[in-house]
């Protein structure tokens, strides 16, 4: 084995350096953030266990100092001094605003029925019934019935033309001087000398004799009748008690029809011409139904205007068909 000799010069140089310059080495430990200090004095021997290795060796690279945490960290300019932790200050919670109490509900007003009136002891005040809705005022445009114009060939003339008005409301109304009940009607005809009660306006001759003797071969057309038109028809009837070549049965019927209906017909007072007009205006044969009044409700009008009135007809006026 080769022996190694420690040179005396080297030992002297080393002892001189250690005697003149104290060697101080500070080793910082990164794991627990604390610092160790030790010094070599002359006569000390550096052993292998004192050599810094691994994480204890000082780094040759210059790291940027990390920003220390505030609580429990070491101040770099005072080594080994640890600042006490700053206790966290917790602000007291602001007291919760108490809920606003709900407003008490207003008690319902008790019902009044059965309360005794103070000025009349022992008398109870019954419930006041609700007022019924007021019906709307009658209008001239209200439909109150139907109006028909009819033609039938006569044995003793070139035919007869008349008017029939039917009440479709639930209230009676006036037609001229005659009152028509709900669901019933009245016939109106102007005669010359074919009826025993004389010339002029008759009420219900056609209705009575038509139901008694039949209405075969009758052609008729109908239309809606408004309240306003009915009122005008009534006024004309009150002054329409006369007969002449123009205002014969056909002239009378066309006059009343053109007042009561919106389907205006040419005024040609000839029965056969009126029959053609009725057909052209949509008329049908054997389609007219009339109320069957008793004999004592067949009338002849007397006078005109304010002097007009009705009289029952004699039996002779009822002894022939229309």
C-alpha positions as CSV (number, residue, x, y, z in Angstrom):
1,X,0.0,0.0,0.0
2,X,1.3,3.4,-0.9
3,X,1.6,5.6,2.1
4,X,0.6,9.2,1.9
5,X,2.7,11.6,3.7
6,X,1.2,14.9,5.0
7,X,3.6,17.6,4.0
8,X,4.7,19.9,6.8
9,X,4.4,23.0,4.7
10,X,0.8,22.4,4.0
11,X,0.1,21.8,7.6
12,X,1.8,25.0,8.6
13,X,-0.1,27.0,6.0
14,X,-3.4,25.6,7.1
15,X,-2.7,26.3,10.7
16,X,-1.7,29.9,9.9
17,X,-4.9,30.5,8.0
18,X,-7.0,29.1,10.8
19,X,-5.1,31.1,13.4
20,X,-5.4,34.5,11.6
21,X,-8.8,34.3,9.9
22,X,-11.6,32.6,11.9
23,X,-13.7,30.7,9.5
24,X,-17.5,31.1,10.1
25,X,-19.9,29.2,8.1
26,X,-23.6,29.7,8.3
27,X,-25.7,26.9,7.0
28,X,-29.4,27.6,6.4
29,X,-32.0,24.9,6.4
30,X,-34.8,25.3,3.9
31,X,-37.1,22.7,5.3
32,X,-37.9,24.3,8.7
33,X,-37.0,28.0,7.8
34,X,-34.4,28.2,10.8
35,X,-30.7,29.1,10.7
36,X,-27.7,27.3,12.2
37,X,-24.4,29.0,13.2
38,X,-21.1,27.4,13.9
39,X,-17.5,28.6,13.8
40,X,-14.2,26.9,13.4
41,X,-11.4,28.1,15.7
42,X,-7.8,27.3,15.6
43,X,-7.3,23.7,16.6
44,X,-10.8,22.5,15.4
45,X,-10.8,19.7,12.8
46,X,-13.5,19.6,10.1
47,X,-14.8,16.1,9.8
48,X,-16.8,14.4,7.1
49,X,-20.1,14.6,9.1
50,X,-19.8,18.4,9.1
51,X,-19.8,18.6,5.3
52,X,-23.0,20.1,3.9
53,X,-24.8,17.8,1.5
54,X,-28.2,17.6,-0.3
55,X,-30.7,20.2,0.7
56,X,-28.3,21.7,3.4
57,X,-25.8,22.8,0.7
58,X,-26.0,26.5,-0.1
59,X,-27.3,27.1,-3.6
60,X,-25.0,28.8,-6.1
61,X,-27.9,30.3,-7.9
62,X,-29.5,33.4,-6.6
63,X,-33.2,32.8,-6.1
64,X,-35.7,35.6,-6.0
65,X,-36.8,35.9,-2.3
66,X,-40.3,34.7,-1.9
67,X,-42.8,37.0,-0.3
68,X,-43.2,35.7,3.2
69,X,-46.6,35.1,4.7
70,X,-47.6,37.6,7.3
71,X,-48.6,35.4,10.2
72,X,-45.8,33.4,11.8
73,X,-43.0,34.3,9.3
74,X,-39.4,35.3,10.1
75,X,-38.4,38.8,9.4
76,X,-35.2,38.7,7.2
77,X,-33.4,41.5,8.9
78,X,-33.8,40.0,12.4
79,X,-32.8,36.4,12.1
80,X,-34.4,34.0,14.4
81,X,-37.1,36.4,15.5
82,X,-40.6,35.1,14.8
83,X,-43.4,37.5,14.7
84,X,-46.4,36.4,16.7
85,X,-49.4,35.5,14.7
86,X,-51.9,38.3,14.3
87,X,-55.1,37.1,15.6
88,X,-57.8,37.3,13.1
89,X,-60.4,39.8,14.0
90,X,-63.9,38.8,13.3
91,X,-66.3,41.6,12.9
92,X,-69.4,40.9,14.9
93,X,-72.4,40.1,12.8
94,X,-74.8,42.9,12.5
95,X,-78.0,42.1,14.3
96,X,-80.6,40.8,11.8
97,X,-83.4,43.2,11.2
98,X,-86.5,41.7,12.7
99,X,-89.2,40.9,10.3
100,X,-91.9,43.5,10.0
101,X,-95.0,42.0,11.6
102,X,-97.9,41.5,9.2
103,X,-100.7,43.9,9.5
104,X,-103.7,42.4,11.0
105,X,-106.4,41.7,8.4
106,X,-109.5,43.8,8.6
107,X,-112.4,41.6,9.7
108,X,-115.2,41.2,7.2
109,X,-118.2,43.2,7.7
110,X,-120.9,40.9,9.0
111,X,-124.1,40.5,7.0
112,X,-126.9,42.9,7.8
113,X,-129.9,40.6,7.3
114,X,-132.1,40.0,10.3
115,X,-131.1,43.2,12.0
116,X,-133.8,44.9,14.0
117,X,-134.5,48.5,13.0
118,X,-133.9,50.9,15.9
119,X,-137.0,53.0,15.2
120,X,-139.3,49.9,14.8
121,X,-138.6,47.4,17.5
122,X,-139.2,43.9,16.7
123,X,-139.3,44.5,12.9
124,X,-136.6,42.8,10.9
125,X,-135.1,44.3,7.8
126,X,-135.2,41.6,5.1
127,X,-132.5,41.3,2.5
128,X,-132.8,43.8,-0.2
129,X,-133.2,41.9,-3.5
130,X,-130.9,42.8,-6.3
131,X,-132.4,45.0,-8.8
132,X,-133.2,43.3,-12.1
133,X,-131.5,44.6,-15.1
134,X,-133.6,47.1,-17.0
135,X,-134.7,45.9,-20.4
136,X,-133.4,47.9,-23.3
137,X,-135.8,50.5,-24.7
138,X,-137.8,49.3,-27.7
139,X,-136.2,50.2,-31.0
140,X,-137.9,50.8,-34.4
141,X,-135.5,48.2,-35.8
142,X,-136.8,45.4,-33.5
143,X,-138.4,42.5,-35.4
144,X,-141.9,42.1,-34.1
145,X,-143.5,39.9,-36.7
146,X,-144.0,39.1,-40.4
147,X,-146.0,40.7,-43.1
148,X,-147.3,38.8,-46.1
149,X,-149.0,39.7,-49.4
150,X,-151.2,37.1,-51.0
151,X,-153.3,36.6,-54.2
152,X,-156.1,34.1,-54.9
153,X,-158.3,33.8,-57.9
154,X,-161.9,34.7,-57.2
155,X,-165.0,33.3,-58.8
156,X,-166.7,36.6,-59.1
157,X,-163.7,38.8,-60.0
158,X,-160.2,38.7,-61.5
159,X,-158.8,37.8,-58.2
160,X,-158.3,39.2,-54.7
161,X,-155.1,40.5,-53.1
162,X,-154.8,41.1,-49.3
163,X,-152.3,41.5,-46.4
164,X,-151.6,39.3,-43.4
165,X,-149.6,40.4,-40.3
166,X,-148.4,37.8,-37.8
167,X,-147.2,38.7,-34.2
168,X,-143.9,36.8,-33.4
169,X,-143.3,38.5,-30.0
170,X,-144.5,37.6,-26.5
171,X,-146.5,40.8,-26.2
172,X,-149.6,42.0,-28.1
173,X,-149.4,44.9,-30.5
174,X,-151.8,47.1,-32.4
175,X,-152.4,46.8,-36.1
176,X,-154.6,49.8,-37.0
177,X,-157.6,49.5,-34.7
178,X,-157.1,45.8,-33.9
179,X,-155.0,44.2,-31.2
180,X,-153.0,41.1,-32.3
181,X,-152.2,38.7,-29.5
182,X,-148.8,36.9,-29.3
183,X,-148.5,34.1,-31.8
184,X,-151.6,35.2,-33.7
185,X,-152.3,37.4,-36.8
186,X,-154.8,39.5,-38.6
187,X,-155.8,39.7,-42.3
188,X,-156.5,43.1,-43.9
189,X,-158.5,43.5,-47.2
190,X,-160.3,46.2,-49.1
191,X,-163.6,45.2,-50.7
192,X,-166.1,46.8,-53.0
193,X,-169.5,45.3,-53.2
194,X,-168.6,41.6,-52.6
195,X,-169.3,41.9,-48.8
196,X,-172.6,42.7,-47.3
197,X,-171.1,45.4,-44.9
198,X,-170.2,47.7,-47.8
199,X,-167.1,49.1,-49.3
200,X,-163.9,49.6,-47.4
201,X,-161.5,48.0,-45.0
202,X,-162.1,44.7,-43.3
203,X,-160.3,42.9,-40.5
204,X,-160.0,39.1,-40.5
205,X,-162.4,38.4,-43.5
206,X,-159.6,36.4,-45.3
207,X,-158.5,34.7,-42.1
208,X,-161.9,33.5,-41.2
209,X,-163.2,32.6,-44.7
210,X,-159.9,31.2,-45.9
211,X,-159.8,28.7,-43.0
212,X,-163.5,28.0,-43.4
213,X,-163.7,27.5,-47.2
214,X,-160.0,26.8,-48.0
215,X,-157.2,28.7,-49.7
216,X,-156.3,26.4,-52.6
217,X,-154.4,28.2,-55.3
218,X,-153.2,31.0,-53.1
219,X,-149.7,32.4,-53.8
220,X,-147.9,34.6,-51.2
221,X,-144.6,36.0,-50.2
222,X,-143.5,37.2,-46.7
223,X,-141.0,39.5,-45.1
224,X,-139.8,40.5,-41.6
225,X,-141.8,43.3,-40.0
226,X,-140.0,45.9,-37.8
227,X,-141.6,47.9,-35.0
228,X,-141.1,51.1,-36.9
229,X,-142.7,49.8,-40.0
230,X,-145.6,48.4,-38.0
231,X,-146.3,51.7,-36.4
232,X,-146.5,53.4,-39.9
233,X,-148.8,50.7,-41.2
234,X,-151.1,51.2,-38.3
235,X,-151.4,54.9,-39.0
236,X,-152.1,54.4,-42.7
237,X,-154.8,51.8,-41.8
238,X,-156.6,54.3,-39.6
239,X,-157.1,56.6,-42.6
240,X,-157.4,53.9,-45.3
241,X,-161.1,53.1,-45.1
242,X,-162.1,53.8,-48.7
243,X,-162.4,52.1,-52.1
244,X,-161.8,53.4,-55.6
245,X,-160.5,52.1,-59.0
246,X,-156.9,52.9,-57.9
247,X,-157.2,52.1,-54.2
248,X,-158.9,48.8,-54.8
249,X,-158.0,45.5,-53.1
250,X,-154.7,45.4,-55.1
251,X,-153.8,49.1,-54.7
252,X,-154.5,48.8,-50.9
253,X,-152.4,45.6,-50.5
254,X,-149.5,47.0,-52.5
255,X,-149.5,50.2,-50.5
256,X,-149.4,48.4,-47.1
257,X,-146.8,45.9,-48.4
258,X,-144.4,48.7,-49.6
259,X,-144.7,50.4,-46.2
260,X,-144.2,47.3,-44.1
261,X,-141.6,45.4,-46.2
262,X,-138.2,46.3,-47.6
263,X,-139.0,44.3,-50.8
264,X,-140.7,47.1,-52.7
265,X,-143.1,46.1,-55.5
266,X,-144.1,48.3,-58.4
267,X,-147.5,49.8,-57.8
268,X,-149.7,48.4,-60.5
269,X,-153.3,48.0,-59.0
270,X,-154.3,45.0,-61.1
271,X,-154.8,41.7,-59.3
272,X,-153.3,39.5,-62.1
273,X,-150.2,41.8,-62.4
274,X,-149.8,41.7,-58.6
275,X,-149.9,37.9,-58.8
276,X,-146.9,37.9,-61.2
277,X,-145.0,40.3,-59.0
278,X,-145.6,38.1,-56.0
279,X,-144.2,35.1,-57.9
280,X,-141.2,37.2,-59.1
281,X,-140.5,38.3,-55.6
282,X,-140.1,34.7,-54.4
283,X,-143.8,33.9,-53.7
284,X,-145.0,30.3,-53.3
285,X,-148.3,28.6,-53.8
286,X,-150.3,27.2,-50.9
287,X,-147.7,28.4,-48.4
288,X,-149.7,30.9,-46.4
289,X,-151.0,29.9,-42.9
290,X,-153.3,32.3,-41.1
291,X,-154.9,32.3,-37.7
292,X,-158.5,31.1,-37.5
293,X,-160.4,33.8,-35.6
294,X,-163.9,33.3,-34.3
295,X,-166.7,35.0,-36.3
296,X,-167.2,37.7,-33.7
297,X,-163.6,38.9,-34.3
298,X,-164.2,39.7,-37.9
299,X,-164.7,43.5,-38.3
300,X,-165.6,46.3,-40.7
301,X,-163.9,49.7,-40.1
302,X,-166.1,52.7,-40.0
303,X,-164.8,56.2,-40.5
304,X,-161.2,57.4,-40.8
305,X,-158.6,59.0,-38.6
306,X,-159.7,60.0,-35.1
307,X,-163.3,59.1,-36.0
308,X,-162.4,55.5,-37.0
309,X,-163.8,52.5,-35.1
310,X,-164.6,48.8,-35.7
311,X,-167.9,47.0,-35.9
312,X,-168.5,43.2,-36.1
313,X,-169.6,42.1,-39.6
314,X,-173.0,40.6,-40.3
315,X,-173.3,36.9,-41.1
316,X,-173.9,37.6,-44.8
317,X,-170.4,39.0,-45.1
318,X,-169.0,35.5,-44.0
319,X,-171.0,33.4,-46.4
320,X,-168.5,33.2,-49.3
321,X,-164.9,32.2,-49.8
322,X,-162.1,34.7,-50.5
